[in-house]
C-alpha cells in the first residue's frame, strides 16, 4: 500500500500528464475552464436587465442575430 500523495504532488503530476498528452496550449485551455471568476453574477445580471421585460430581451437577441447574418 502506498502513502497518499499531497495535493501539490497530485496537481504537479496531473499537469505534467496533461501537457504531455494535450500540449501546453490545450492544457491551459482545460485548466481555465475551472476558474471561479470574480464578482457577483446575480447582481450584475439584475443591473444589466433592470426594467427590461422578457419580450424586450428577446427582441434584442433577435436584432443581434439579424445583424450578425448581414455582416
C-alpha positions, 0 to 999 in steps of 0.5 A: 500500500502506498502513502497518499500523495499531497495535493501539490504532488497530485496537481504537479503530476496531473499537469505534467500528464496533461501537457504531455498528452494535450500540449501546453496550449490545450492544457491551459485551455482545460485548466481555465475552464475551472476558474471561479471568476470574480464578482457577483453574477446575480447582481450584475445580471439584475443591473444589466436587465433592470426594467427590461421585460422578457419580450424586450430581451428577446427582441434584442437577441433577435436584432443581434442575430439579424445583424450578425447574418448581414455582416 
